Amino acid sequence: MPGYWVARSRIADPAEYKKYTDLVPGIISQFGGKVLARGGDYKILEGPEKFHRFVVIEFPTMADAIACHDSDAYQQAAAFRKSGAGEVELVIVDGIG
């Protein structure tokens, strides 16, 4: 069954955040990840309106999604956004087989 990253983010420093987003596509592809939705138009139906960027990434399995997140390469890239460039809520959810 596939595993999905579902993320909501608020970008505080676009230049610093871009250092993160420039690295992530190559990292997720190493784990078989495929971006299904990233940025673009959105409509918040319920919940807080502080997040303005939404991302959904599909991985072959939940284990692949977790391995990508936990990898040294991803954690090094995430350090750019964790330094104050943005706030992110990220969940990994198991798909339906």
N, C-alpha and C positions, 0 to 999 in steps of 0.2 A: 504494500500500500504506500502511496506517496505521503510525504510529509511536507507541510507548508509553513513557511515563515510568514507571519502577518504582523506588519509593523505600522505604527503611527508615529510621526515625528513632527517636531517643531524646530525650525532652524533659526539659531540666534546669530551665527556668524557664517554667512554663505561661503566665503573664501576658504575658511578652515574646514567647513563641512564638505566642500568639494574635494578636499584631499582624501577624505574617507570614501566618497562616492566614486571617485576615479579608480580606486583600488578594488572595490567590492565585486564588480562584474567578473573579473578574472578569477577571483577567489571562489565565488559560488560555482562557476563553471567547472572548476577542478573537482567539485563534489557532485556534479551532475545537476546542479541547480539551473532553473529556467525562470526568468522574470515573467510573471503573468500580468502584473500591474505595477506601475511606478510613476508617482507624480500625476500630472494631468488633472482633468476636471473631476470634481467630487461633490457629494452632497452629504452633509452630516445629518442623519435622521434622528439619532439619540446620542446622548453623552456629551462630554465637554467639547467645547469648540477651540481648545488651545492647540490642537494638532492640525497641520495643514499640508502634510505630505503623507501618502499612504502607499505601502508596498506589499505585494504578495509574490512570494517566490516558491515555486514547486521543486521539490527534490525527489529522487527516486524512492527514498524511504525516510521515515522519521529519523532513523539512525544517521543517515547522510546529512540531514538538516542539522542535527545536534553536533555531529562531527565538524561540519563547516563552522558553526558558531564557536565551537571550542578550539578550533585550530589556531596555532600561533599566528598565521598570516591574517586571519580575520581579526583576532584580538589586537594585533598591531595596527591594523587599519582603523578599528573602532576607537582606538586611543585618540584619534583626531577629533571625533565627535564628542567623546567623553570628557575632553578637556574644556568643555563649555561651549562648543560650537553648536550643540543642539541637544534636545531631549528626545528620547525614544522609548516607546513601549514596544517590546518584541515578544511575541508568543510563537511557539512551534506547536502545530496541531497535526494530529494523525489524519490522513485522508480516509475516504471510504473506498474500500476495495471492491 
